[in-house]
């Protein structure tokens, strides 16, 4: 056998974007390697572009025109003189055709071999393969090429509930739970359609659904000289719709003996395909039987949650990916891997949990990321950065390390409270609520915990304190805007001065697309009287009320808020909570009042609004069509998520958009006009 030769990379191209591109570029810089970024037109001003030593344009905003365009990526590598390409995760990272194209072009793919990608890239093939090497697998149907009818016939031996998974999928996408036999046929049809659209392969597999399952994954490192080690496990059980939300290392479930067994099983899976580089072997473990574990799949790339492993082992995984790809042998032996302390990671997404976790867009108007002992932030954020709907909504990861698990959870919670991203709605409040859950803190986790907890999570709303703070901020802005001599006249400044008792300046604050609250402010912001809605006047005061941070005293309670004004929209937040308040004009206020006056209490709104900014990808009804309540009118897509917009009531529809149109949050895309129907009790 010929020994692999060691080479040195002078220049490496990072074929990715966002926080992972920034993270890879950081390690390349530490190693003294020149980094090349690539970007789409939508990412021209992205943070990873500015961090790299050079950047090459790939194409238009659509992934197919840029980050997924193999020819454009290879051309960028050739143009920049790159000897190797690091694919990050997602996009081309597990694409065996891309890995082969790199080899054909004489460029090193920083990842495993084409053989390993091929073998582990298919769930059915990988599961059948590792079973032959003593790795335990979940009972199920793993034969490729079966039709829906054949799967239905074989499903009786699996039992219900069962899990349908796309063989070519990853990241939990396209999975469907079937509780009853009568639902299987329709669910298979849906699963095939989703799999074909998402992965270009509609092959399905069926597995027994593990009760109270915990998602445990093992990080492995393997070189080209035959050495394979594991770096302990990560607990990734806090998931929503199969998407990981909070991850930690090590798992609070496993004891040392089980850790050694599951680690060796992961190494066996890696050895079975001659794996090289960093990879992750994922297992399901029943909470009721932590000594049993079952192979799910192997991710042949770096994982989103890799920082928690780095923080408890002190090993830079990206550094070792580069060194292994250059032919170096591992200098770390299994006996030298020690897990010290505990690390927890939370994913910060551009999404709104109160709106069903739909993705959001916007411009970062004010940014503060936490720091301090034991805190790490992997981020793509920057002031002024525009967050569009073309890509995955993950913006950053906040990671905390501490000597104990409870200390790490507490430290992460505090760090999230210090995280400020105004201008784009994020999930930080939701993350903090999860971290404070009793079962989470006790380590009693399973993949269904979040879904069970969601109905009970109490999200903050626009309480009187926040509304008073917003009005005081706007009031101060209005006063400061009056700088000319004429404007300083007592009848022009918004002080409420007039003959007789001073009148309050009124601010109509829109708390949603249809609801607003009127707040009156009388006097100077530093010592004002504030009336929220129909309440009584309350003494309140504001200090340091310009763009940035302001401190507001209301009813004897002082809170510090982060604020940013963008047009007529005030972005305001505190302690990980944030919201947008529209400062409605008198005309908008009057229009809303007239609409509410004519609206029958309890009646369904005739307007169909888009719950997220995005692109219309399908229109299922034409203007003038009769529709039923619950019927799909159109479909909007943003950040890899599709959302069906349905009629809330029966009637005739007027559609205001067409396929391909871009829509804004809360934009009215259709209107339903009720159709009068004769009373069923009426006689002919």
C-alpha positions as CSV (number, residue, x, y, z in Angstrom):
1,X,0.0,0.0,0.0
2,X,1.3,3.4,-1.0
3,X,1.6,5.9,1.9
4,X,-0.4,9.1,1.3
5,X,1.9,12.1,0.8
6,X,1.7,15.2,2.9
7,X,1.2,18.5,1.0
8,X,0.8,22.1,2.1
9,X,-2.1,24.2,1.1
10,X,-1.3,27.8,0.4
11,X,-4.8,28.7,-0.7
12,X,-8.2,27.1,0.2
13,X,-11.6,28.1,-1.2
14,X,-14.6,28.0,1.1
15,X,-17.5,26.8,-0.9
16,X,-20.2,28.0,1.5
17,X,-21.7,31.1,3.1
18,X,-22.9,32.5,6.5
19,X,-21.6,31.6,9.9
20,X,-19.9,28.3,8.8
21,X,-17.9,30.1,6.1
22,X,-16.8,32.7,8.7
23,X,-15.8,29.9,11.1
24,X,-13.7,28.1,8.5
25,X,-12.0,31.3,7.4
26,X,-11.0,31.9,11.0
27,X,-9.1,28.6,11.3
28,X,-7.5,29.1,7.8
29,X,-6.2,32.5,9.0
30,X,-4.8,30.9,12.2
31,X,-2.9,28.4,10.0
32,X,-1.6,31.0,7.7
33,X,-3.5,29.7,4.7
34,X,-5.0,32.2,2.2
35,X,-8.8,32.0,2.2
36,X,-11.0,32.5,-0.8
37,X,-14.7,33.2,-0.3
38,X,-17.4,32.8,-2.9
39,X,-20.7,34.7,-3.0
40,X,-23.9,35.1,-4.8
41,X,-25.3,38.5,-5.8
42,X,-27.5,38.4,-2.6
43,X,-24.3,38.0,-0.5
44,X,-22.1,40.6,-2.1
45,X,-21.9,42.5,1.2
46,X,-21.9,39.4,3.5
47,X,-19.6,39.1,6.4
48,X,-17.7,36.0,5.1
49,X,-16.8,38.0,2.0
50,X,-15.1,40.7,4.0
51,X,-13.3,38.2,6.3
52,X,-11.7,36.3,3.5
53,X,-8.4,37.3,1.8
54,X,-10.2,37.3,-1.6
55,X,-13.7,36.6,-2.9
56,X,-15.1,35.4,-6.2
57,X,-18.7,35.9,-7.5
58,X,-20.6,32.8,-8.4
59,X,-23.9,34.0,-9.8
60,X,-27.4,35.0,-9.0
61,X,-29.1,34.7,-5.6
62,X,-30.7,31.3,-6.2
63,X,-28.6,28.4,-4.8
64,X,-28.7,26.6,-8.1
65,X,-27.1,29.7,-9.8
66,X,-24.4,30.1,-7.2
67,X,-23.5,27.8,-4.2
68,X,-24.9,24.7,-5.9
69,X,-23.3,25.4,-9.3
70,X,-20.4,23.0,-9.4
71,X,-18.9,24.5,-12.5
72,X,-19.0,28.0,-11.0
73,X,-17.3,26.8,-7.8
74,X,-14.6,25.0,-9.7
75,X,-14.0,28.0,-11.9
76,X,-13.6,30.1,-8.8
77,X,-11.1,27.7,-7.4
78,X,-9.1,27.7,-10.6
79,X,-9.3,31.5,-10.9
80,X,-8.1,32.0,-7.3
81,X,-5.3,29.4,-7.4
82,X,-6.9,27.3,-4.7
83,X,-5.4,23.9,-4.1
84,X,-8.3,22.7,-2.0
85,X,-12.0,23.3,-1.4
86,X,-13.7,23.2,2.0
87,X,-17.4,22.7,1.5
88,X,-18.6,23.5,5.1
89,X,-22.0,21.9,5.6
90,X,-25.1,21.9,3.5
91,X,-24.9,22.8,-0.2
92,X,-22.2,20.6,-1.9
93,X,-20.7,19.2,1.3
94,X,-22.1,15.6,0.8
95,X,-22.3,15.7,-3.0
96,X,-20.3,12.8,-4.4
97,X,-20.5,14.3,-7.9
98,X,-18.8,17.4,-6.7
99,X,-16.1,15.5,-4.8
100,X,-15.4,13.6,-8.0
101,X,-15.3,16.8,-10.1
102,X,-12.8,18.2,-7.6
103,X,-10.6,15.1,-8.0
104,X,-10.9,15.3,-11.8
105,X,-9.8,19.0,-11.7
106,X,-6.8,18.2,-9.5
107,X,-8.3,20.0,-6.5
108,X,-8.4,18.5,-3.0
109,X,-11.9,18.0,-1.6
110,X,-11.6,18.6,2.2
111,X,-13.9,15.7,3.1
112,X,-14.1,11.9,2.8
113,X,-13.6,9.9,-0.4
114,X,-16.2,9.5,-3.1
115,X,-16.7,5.9,-2.0
116,X,-17.6,7.0,1.6
117,X,-19.9,9.7,0.3
118,X,-21.6,7.2,-1.9
119,X,-22.0,4.5,0.7
120,X,-23.1,6.8,3.5
121,X,-25.2,9.2,1.4
122,X,-28.1,6.8,1.1
123,X,-29.9,5.8,4.3
124,X,-30.9,2.3,3.0
125,X,-27.5,1.4,1.7
126,X,-25.6,2.8,4.7
127,X,-27.9,1.0,7.2
128,X,-27.5,-2.3,5.5
129,X,-23.8,-1.8,5.1
130,X,-22.9,-1.0,8.7
131,X,-25.1,-3.8,10.0
132,X,-22.6,-6.2,8.5
133,X,-19.9,-4.6,10.7
134,X,-21.7,-5.2,14.0
135,X,-23.3,-1.7,14.3
136,X,-26.8,-2.1,15.7
137,X,-29.6,-0.8,13.4
138,X,-33.3,0.0,13.8
139,X,-35.7,-2.7,12.6
140,X,-37.5,-1.7,9.5
141,X,-37.7,-1.9,5.7
142,X,-34.5,-0.9,4.0
143,X,-34.8,-2.3,0.5
144,X,-34.3,0.2,-2.3
145,X,-36.7,0.4,-5.3
146,X,-39.9,-0.7,-3.5
147,X,-43.2,0.8,-4.7
148,X,-45.8,2.2,-2.3
149,X,-47.8,-1.0,-2.6
150,X,-44.8,-3.1,-1.7
151,X,-44.0,-0.8,1.2
152,X,-47.6,-1.1,2.5
153,X,-47.5,-4.9,2.2
154,X,-44.2,-5.1,4.1
155,X,-45.1,-2.5,6.8
156,X,-47.1,-4.9,8.8
157,X,-43.9,-6.5,10.1
158,X,-42.7,-3.1,11.4
159,X,-45.7,-2.1,13.5
160,X,-47.2,1.3,14.4
161,X,-46.2,4.0,15.0
162,X,-43.6,4.0,12.2
163,X,-41.3,6.6,10.7
164,X,-41.1,7.2,6.9
165,X,-37.7,8.7,5.8
166,X,-36.3,9.7,2.4
167,X,-33.3,7.6,1.7
168,X,-31.3,10.5,0.2
169,X,-32.3,13.0,2.8
170,X,-30.5,14.6,5.7
171,X,-31.1,17.1,8.5
172,X,-34.5,15.6,9.4
173,X,-36.1,16.9,6.2
174,X,-39.0,15.0,4.7
175,X,-39.6,12.6,7.7
176,X,-43.2,11.6,8.4
177,X,-44.7,9.7,11.4
178,X,-47.6,7.3,10.7
179,X,-49.7,6.4,13.7
180,X,-52.4,4.3,11.9
181,X,-52.5,1.9,9.1
182,X,-55.2,3.8,7.3
183,X,-52.9,6.9,7.0
184,X,-50.0,5.0,5.5
185,X,-50.9,5.2,1.8
186,X,-51.6,8.9,1.7
187,X,-48.4,9.6,3.8
188,X,-46.3,7.6,1.4
189,X,-47.6,9.7,-1.5
190,X,-46.7,12.9,0.3
191,X,-43.3,11.6,1.4
192,X,-42.4,10.6,-2.2
193,X,-43.4,14.0,-3.5
194,X,-41.4,15.8,-0.8
195,X,-38.3,13.6,-1.3
196,X,-38.3,14.0,-5.0
197,X,-38.6,17.8,-4.8
198,X,-36.0,18.2,-2.0
199,X,-33.4,15.6,-3.0
200,X,-34.2,14.5,-6.5
201,X,-34.7,11.0,-5.3
202,X,-38.0,9.6,-4.1
203,X,-36.7,6.4,-2.5
204,X,-38.2,5.8,0.9
205,X,-37.4,3.6,3.9
206,X,-39.6,2.8,6.9
207,X,-38.3,2.3,10.5
208,X,-39.8,1.4,13.8
209,X,-40.5,4.5,15.8
210,X,-38.5,4.4,19.0
211,X,-40.5,5.6,22.0
212,X,-39.1,8.6,23.9
213,X,-36.1,8.7,21.6
214,X,-33.0,10.6,22.3
215,X,-30.8,11.8,19.4
216,X,-27.1,11.0,20.3
217,X,-24.4,11.5,17.8
218,X,-20.7,10.7,17.9
219,X,-17.9,12.8,16.4
220,X,-15.2,10.8,14.6
221,X,-11.9,11.8,13.2
222,X,-10.0,9.5,10.7
223,X,-6.8,10.0,8.8
224,X,-5.6,8.5,5.6
225,X,-3.2,6.2,7.5
226,X,-5.8,4.0,9.1
227,X,-6.3,5.8,12.4
228,X,-9.9,6.3,13.6
229,X,-10.9,7.9,16.9
230,X,-14.0,9.4,18.4
231,X,-14.3,12.6,20.4
232,X,-17.3,11.6,22.5
233,X,-20.9,12.2,21.9
234,X,-23.3,15.1,21.6
235,X,-26.9,15.2,22.8
236,X,-29.2,16.6,20.1
237,X,-32.6,15.6,21.4
238,X,-34.0,19.1,21.6
239,X,-35.5,19.2,18.2
240,X,-38.6,20.7,16.5
241,X,-39.8,18.9,13.3
242,X,-36.6,16.9,13.2
243,X,-34.5,20.1,13.2
244,X,-32.0,20.5,16.0
245,X,-32.4,23.6,18.3
246,X,-30.1,23.1,21.3
247,X,-27.2,20.7,21.4
248,X,-24.8,19.8,24.2
249,X,-21.7,17.7,24.9
250,X,-21.4,15.3,26.6
251,X,-24.9,13.7,26.8
252,X,-26.4,13.7,30.4
253,X,-27.9,10.3,29.6
254,X,-24.8,8.1,28.9
255,X,-22.5,6.6,31.5
256,X,-18.8,6.0,30.7
257,X,-19.3,2.3,29.7
258,X,-22.1,3.2,27.2
259,X,-20.0,6.1,25.9
260,X,-17.2,3.8,25.1
261,X,-19.5,1.3,23.4
262,X,-21.3,3.8,21.3
263,X,-18.0,5.5,20.4
264,X,-16.5,2.2,19.2
265,X,-19.7,1.5,17.1
266,X,-19.2,4.9,15.5
267,X,-15.6,4.1,14.7
268,X,-16.6,0.8,13.3
269,X,-19.0,2.5,10.9
270,X,-16.3,4.9,9.8
271,X,-13.7,2.1,9.3
272,X,-16.2,0.1,7.2
273,X,-16.0,2.7,4.4
274,X,-12.4,3.7,4.8
275,X,-13.5,7.1,6.1
276,X,-11.1,10.1,6.4
277,X,-11.6,13.5,7.9
278,X,-14.3,14.6,10.3
279,X,-17.7,12.9,10.4
280,X,-20.6,12.2,12.6
281,X,-22.4,8.9,13.2
282,X,-26.0,9.5,14.5
283,X,-27.8,7.1,16.8
284,X,-31.2,6.8,18.4
285,X,-31.3,5.9,22.1
286,X,-34.4,5.2,24.0
287,X,-34.7,7.3,27.2
288,X,-36.1,4.2,28.9
289,X,-33.2,2.0,27.9
290,X,-30.0,4.1,27.6
291,X,-27.9,1.0,27.1
292,X,-29.4,0.3,23.7
293,X,-28.6,2.4,20.7
294,X,-29.4,2.2,17.0
295,X,-27.5,3.5,14.0
296,X,-29.5,6.1,12.0
297,X,-27.1,7.6,9.5
298,X,-23.6,9.0,9.1
299,X,-23.1,12.7,8.2
300,X,-20.0,12.8,6.0
301,X,-19.2,16.4,6.8
302,X,-18.7,18.9,9.6
303,X,-21.9,19.3,11.8
304,X,-23.6,22.6,12.8
305,X,-23.1,21.6,16.4
306,X,-19.4,20.8,16.2
307,X,-18.4,23.7,18.5
308,X,-19.6,21.9,21.6
309,X,-17.3,19.0,20.9
310,X,-14.4,21.5,20.3
311,X,-15.1,23.2,23.6
312,X,-15.1,20.0,25.7
313,X,-12.1,18.4,24.0
314,X,-10.0,21.4,23.0
315,X,-9.6,20.0,19.5
316,X,-10.2,22.2,16.4
317,X,-12.1,20.0,14.0
318,X,-11.7,22.3,11.0
319,X,-8.0,22.4,11.6
320,X,-7.9,18.6,11.6
321,X,-10.0,18.5,8.5
322,X,-7.5,20.6,6.6
323,X,-4.5,18.6,8.0
324,X,-6.0,15.3,7.2
325,X,-6.9,16.4,3.7
326,X,-3.2,17.5,3.3
327,X,-2.1,13.9,4.2
328,X,-1.1,14.4,7.8
329,X,-1.5,11.6,10.3
330,X,-3.6,12.0,13.5
331,X,-1.4,12.8,16.4
332,X,-4.2,12.3,18.9
333,X,-4.9,8.8,20.1
334,X,-8.1,7.6,21.6
335,X,-6.6,7.4,25.1
336,X,-5.6,11.1,24.7
337,X,-9.2,12.3,24.2
338,X,-10.7,13.7,27.4
339,X,-14.0,15.5,27.9
340,X,-13.7,18.4,30.2
341,X,-16.7,20.3,31.5
342,X,-19.9,20.8,29.6
343,X,-20.8,22.8,26.5
344,X,-24.3,23.8,25.2
345,X,-25.1,25.4,21.9
346,X,-28.2,27.3,20.8
347,X,-29.0,28.1,17.2
348,X,-30.2,31.6,16.5
349,X,-32.6,31.7,13.6
350,X,-34.3,34.4,11.6
351,X,-37.8,33.2,12.5
352,X,-40.8,34.1,14.6
353,X,-41.8,31.3,17.1
354,X,-45.1,33.1,17.8
355,X,-46.0,32.8,14.1
356,X,-45.4,29.1,13.8
357,X,-41.6,29.6,13.4
358,X,-42.0,31.1,10.0
359,X,-38.8,32.6,8.6
360,X,-38.3,36.4,8.8
361,X,-36.3,38.8,6.8
362,X,-35.0,42.4,7.4
363,X,-31.9,44.5,7.9
364,X,-29.7,44.3,11.0
365,X,-30.2,47.7,12.5
366,X,-28.5,47.1,15.8
367,X,-26.3,44.2,16.8
368,X,-24.7,43.1,20.1
369,X,-23.2,39.6,20.5
370,X,-22.3,38.3,23.9
371,X,-18.7,37.6,25.1
372,X,-16.9,36.7,28.2
373,X,-15.6,33.7,30.0
374,X,-16.8,30.4,28.5
375,X,-18.8,32.1,25.7
376,X,-18.3,31.5,22.0
377,X,-20.3,33.0,19.1
378,X,-20.1,31.6,15.6
379,X,-21.9,34.3,13.5
380,X,-22.5,35.7,10.1
381,X,-24.1,38.9,11.4
382,X,-22.9,42.5,10.9
383,X,-24.5,45.9,11.3
384,X,-26.4,46.8,8.1
385,X,-26.5,43.2,6.8
386,X,-29.6,42.4,4.8
387,X,-31.2,39.1,5.7
388,X,-33.1,37.8,2.6
389,X,-35.2,34.8,2.0
390,X,-32.9,32.9,-0.4
391,X,-31.1,30.7,2.1
392,X,-31.3,28.8,5.4
393,X,-32.5,31.1,8.2
394,X,-29.8,30.2,10.7
395,X,-27.9,33.4,11.6
396,X,-25.6,32.5,14.4
397,X,-24.8,30.0,17.1
398,X,-24.2,31.0,20.8
399,X,-22.2,28.4,22.7
400,X,-21.4,28.3,26.4
401,X,-18.9,26.2,28.3
402,X,-18.7,25.7,32.1
403,X,-17.3,23.1,34.5
404,X,-20.8,21.6,35.1
405,X,-24.0,21.2,32.9
406,X,-26.2,23.5,35.1
407,X,-23.5,26.2,35.0
408,X,-23.3,25.9,31.2
409,X,-27.1,26.2,30.8
410,X,-27.2,29.2,33.1
411,X,-24.2,30.8,31.3
412,X,-25.9,30.2,27.9
413,X,-29.2,31.7,29.1
414,X,-27.4,34.8,30.2
415,X,-25.6,35.1,26.9
416,X,-28.8,34.8,24.9
417,X,-30.3,37.5,27.1
418,X,-27.4,39.8,26.0
419,X,-27.9,38.9,22.3
420,X,-29.4,41.8,20.4
421,X,-30.3,41.6,16.7
422,X,-32.8,44.4,16.0
423,X,-34.3,44.7,12.5
424,X,-34.8,40.9,12.1
425,X,-37.0,38.9,14.3
426,X,-35.1,36.0,15.9
427,X,-35.9,33.0,18.2
428,X,-33.8,34.1,21.2
429,X,-36.7,34.4,23.5
430,X,-37.9,30.9,22.6
431,X,-34.4,29.6,23.2
432,X,-34.3,31.1,26.7
433,X,-37.7,29.6,27.6
434,X,-36.4,26.2,26.6
435,X,-33.3,26.6,28.7
436,X,-35.4,27.4,31.7
437,X,-37.6,24.3,31.3
438,X,-37.4,22.0,34.4
439,X,-36.9,18.8,32.3
440,X,-34.3,20.5,30.2
441,X,-32.3,21.6,33.2
442,X,-32.7,18.1,34.7
443,X,-31.5,16.4,31.6
444,X,-34.8,14.6,31.0
445,X,-34.8,15.0,27.2
446,X,-36.3,13.4,24.2
447,X,-37.0,14.5,20.6
448,X,-40.7,15.2,21.3
449,X,-40.1,17.4,24.3
450,X,-40.3,20.7,22.4
451,X,-43.6,19.9,20.7
452,X,-45.1,19.0,24.0
453,X,-43.9,22.2,25.6
454,X,-44.8,24.7,22.8
455,X,-48.4,25.1,23.8
456,X,-47.4,26.1,27.4
457,X,-44.5,28.5,26.5
458,X,-45.5,32.0,27.5
459,X,-44.0,34.5,25.1
460,X,-43.9,38.1,26.1
461,X,-46.1,40.6,24.4
462,X,-46.3,44.3,24.1
463,X,-47.0,45.0,27.8
464,X,-47.6,48.5,29.2
465,X,-44.0,49.0,30.2
466,X,-42.8,48.4,26.6
467,X,-45.5,50.5,25.0
468,X,-44.7,53.4,27.4
469,X,-41.0,53.0,26.5
470,X,-41.8,53.1,22.8
471,X,-43.9,56.1,23.1
472,X,-41.3,58.0,25.2
473,X,-38.7,57.2,22.6
474,X,-40.8,58.5,19.7
475,X,-41.8,61.5,21.8
476,X,-38.1,62.4,22.4
477,X,-37.4,61.9,18.7
478,X,-40.2,64.3,17.8
479,X,-38.9,66.9,20.3
480,X,-35.3,66.6,19.1
481,X,-36.5,67.0,15.5
482,X,-37.8,70.5,16.3
483,X,-34.6,72.4,16.0
484,X,-35.4,75.4,13.9
485,X,-36.4,78.6,15.4
486,X,-39.9,78.4,14.0
487,X,-40.3,74.8,15.1
488,X,-39.3,75.8,18.7
489,X,-42.4,77.8,19.0
490,X,-44.6,76.5,21.8
491,X,-47.5,75.7,19.4
492,X,-45.3,73.7,17.1
493,X,-43.4,71.5,19.5
494,X,-45.1,68.2,20.7
495,X,-45.2,69.3,24.3
496,X,-48.9,69.4,24.5
497,X,-48.8,73.1,25.5
498,X,-52.0,75.1,25.0
499,X,-54.1,77.6,26.9
500,X,-55.5,75.7,29.8
501,X,-54.4,72.1,30.7
502,X,-51.7,70.6,28.5
503,X,-52.8,68.0,26.1
504,X,-51.0,64.7,25.7
505,X,-49.2,63.9,22.4
506,X,-50.7,60.6,21.1
507,X,-48.8,57.8,19.4
508,X,-50.7,55.0,17.7
509,X,-48.5,51.9,18.0
510,X,-49.3,48.9,15.7
511,X,-48.6,45.7,17.6
512,X,-49.8,43.5,14.7
513,X,-51.0,43.9,11.1
514,X,-54.5,44.8,12.4
515,X,-54.2,45.9,16.1
516,X,-52.8,49.0,17.6
517,X,-52.6,50.7,21.0
518,X,-52.9,54.4,21.6
519,X,-50.3,55.9,24.0
520,X,-50.4,59.5,25.3
521,X,-47.3,61.3,26.5
522,X,-47.6,64.6,28.3
523,X,-44.4,66.6,29.2
524,X,-40.7,66.0,28.7
525,X,-39.5,62.4,28.2
526,X,-37.3,62.7,31.3
527,X,-40.3,63.3,33.5
528,X,-43.5,62.6,31.7
529,X,-47.0,61.4,32.3
530,X,-47.9,58.4,30.1
531,X,-51.3,57.0,29.4
532,X,-51.4,53.5,27.8
533,X,-54.7,52.7,26.0
534,X,-57.6,53.3,28.3
535,X,-55.5,53.3,31.5
536,X,-54.8,56.0,33.9
537,X,-51.9,58.5,33.6
538,X,-48.6,57.1,35.1
539,X,-45.4,59.0,35.9
540,X,-42.6,57.8,33.7
541,X,-39.1,58.8,32.7
542,X,-36.6,58.0,30.0
543,X,-32.9,58.5,29.9
544,X,-30.4,58.0,27.0
545,X,-33.3,57.7,24.5
546,X,-31.4,58.0,21.2
547,X,-30.8,55.1,18.8
548,X,-29.1,52.4,20.9
549,X,-29.9,51.8,24.5
550,X,-32.5,53.5,26.7
551,X,-33.5,53.2,30.3
552,X,-37.1,53.6,31.1
553,X,-38.8,53.9,34.5
554,X,-42.5,53.1,34.6
555,X,-44.6,52.2,37.6
556,X,-41.4,52.1,39.7
557,X,-39.8,49.4,37.5
558,X,-36.7,50.3,35.4
559,X,-35.9,48.4,32.3
560,X,-33.2,48.8,29.8
561,X,-34.3,48.5,26.1
562,X,-32.4,48.3,22.8
563,X,-34.1,50.4,20.2
564,X,-33.7,51.2,16.5
565,X,-36.1,53.2,14.3
566,X,-36.4,52.2,10.6
567,X,-38.9,54.4,8.8
568,X,-42.1,54.2,10.7
569,X,-41.2,50.9,12.4
570,X,-39.7,50.9,15.9
571,X,-37.7,47.8,16.7
572,X,-37.4,47.4,20.5
573,X,-36.2,44.6,22.7
574,X,-34.8,43.5,26.1
575,X,-33.4,40.3,27.6
576,X,-33.7,38.3,24.4
577,X,-37.2,39.5,23.7
578,X,-37.9,41.8,20.8
579,X,-40.8,43.1,18.7
580,X,-41.7,45.6,16.0
581,X,-44.1,48.4,16.6
582,X,-45.4,50.5,13.6
583,X,-45.9,54.2,14.5
584,X,-49.1,54.6,12.6
585,X,-50.1,57.9,11.1
586,X,-53.5,59.6,11.8
587,X,-54.7,58.4,8.4
588,X,-53.7,54.8,9.1
589,X,-55.3,55.0,12.6
590,X,-58.6,56.3,11.1
591,X,-58.6,53.6,8.4
592,X,-58.2,50.9,11.1
593,X,-60.9,52.4,13.2
594,X,-63.4,52.4,10.3
595,X,-62.6,48.8,9.5
596,X,-63.0,47.7,13.1
597,X,-66.3,49.6,13.3
598,X,-67.8,47.6,10.4
599,X,-66.3,44.3,11.5
600,X,-68.7,41.9,13.1
601,X,-67.3,40.7,16.5
602,X,-65.9,37.2,16.1
603,X,-66.1,37.3,12.3
604,X,-63.3,35.8,10.3
605,X,-61.2,38.4,8.4
606,X,-61.8,38.2,4.6
607,X,-58.1,39.0,4.0
608,X,-55.6,36.3,3.3
609,X,-52.2,37.6,4.4
610,X,-48.8,36.2,3.9
611,X,-47.4,35.1,7.3
612,X,-43.8,35.5,6.1
613,X,-41.9,37.4,3.4
614,X,-41.0,35.1,0.5
615,X,-41.8,34.0,-3.1
616,X,-45.2,32.8,-4.4
617,X,-44.4,29.3,-5.8
618,X,-47.9,28.1,-6.6
619,X,-51.4,29.7,-7.0
620,X,-54.1,27.2,-6.5
621,X,-57.2,29.4,-7.2
622,X,-58.1,32.1,-9.7
623,X,-60.0,35.3,-9.0
624,X,-63.7,34.6,-9.1
625,X,-63.4,31.0,-8.0
626,X,-65.6,29.7,-5.2
627,X,-63.6,28.3,-2.4
628,X,-64.3,26.4,0.8
629,X,-62.9,27.2,4.3
630,X,-59.5,25.5,4.6
631,X,-58.9,25.3,0.9
632,X,-55.4,26.2,-0.2
633,X,-55.3,29.5,-2.2
634,X,-51.6,29.7,-2.8
635,X,-48.1,28.6,-1.5
636,X,-45.3,30.9,-0.3
637,X,-41.7,29.8,0.0
638,X,-38.9,31.3,2.0
639,X,-35.6,30.0,3.5
640,X,-36.3,26.4,2.4
641,X,-39.8,26.5,4.0
642,X,-43.1,26.2,2.1
643,X,-46.3,27.6,3.7
644,X,-49.8,27.0,2.4
645,X,-52.2,30.0,2.7
646,X,-55.8,28.9,3.1
647,X,-59.2,30.5,3.0
648,X,-60.5,31.1,6.5
649,X,-64.1,31.1,5.3
650,X,-66.1,30.0,2.2
651,X,-66.8,32.5,-0.6
652,X,-65.4,33.9,-3.8
653,X,-61.7,34.6,-3.9
654,X,-59.8,37.6,-5.4
655,X,-56.1,36.7,-5.9
656,X,-53.7,39.7,-5.9
657,X,-50.5,37.9,-6.8
658,X,-49.1,35.5,-9.3
659,X,-46.5,32.7,-9.3
660,X,-43.0,34.2,-8.9
661,X,-44.1,37.4,-7.1
662,X,-42.2,38.5,-4.0
663,X,-44.5,39.2,-1.0
664,X,-43.9,41.0,2.3
665,X,-44.8,40.0,5.8
666,X,-48.6,40.4,6.3
667,X,-49.2,41.5,2.7
668,X,-52.8,40.9,1.6
669,X,-52.4,38.3,-1.2
670,X,-56.1,37.4,-1.6
671,X,-59.5,38.4,-0.3
672,X,-62.5,36.2,0.3
673,X,-66.0,37.7,-0.4
674,X,-68.7,35.7,1.4
675,X,-71.4,34.3,-0.8
676,X,-74.9,34.5,0.6
677,X,-76.5,31.1,0.7
678,X,-80.2,30.4,1.4
679,X,-81.2,29.3,4.9
680,X,-81.3,25.5,5.1
681,X,-84.6,25.8,6.9
682,X,-86.3,27.9,4.2
683,X,-89.0,26.3,2.1
684,X,-89.0,26.2,-1.7
